[in-house]
Amino acid sequence: MAEIAPDALLPNDRVKDAVLEGEITQLSRGAANRYAEAGDTFALGGTDFEVTAVDERTLGDLTDADARLEGSPSLEAYKQRMERVHPGDFEWDGTSEIVTYRFEPAD
């Protein structure tokens, strides 16, 4: 367990704001890099967060429930958002390996 910089896990200010608002409690990133481990903590806007789970998955494993935890109303909306924010370097492939990080405000 380590304290990590929020920038290590959260890719931009929009995501950071959504985490602070409780709109995002999970984030999936490409499996090429490992950004955190379960038990790691980070501070954001005066709130401490703990990474509660880290799971290796594929894009095809994601569900509508996952999409909502990641701030999208549905899996289809999540797919469209990923393609929009990663123009030209992202194509939805259900076999692509990802790591899903779940976090919550620390006690």
Order of alpha helices (4+ residues) and beta strands (2+ residues): alpha-alpha-beta-beta-beta-alpha-alpha-beta
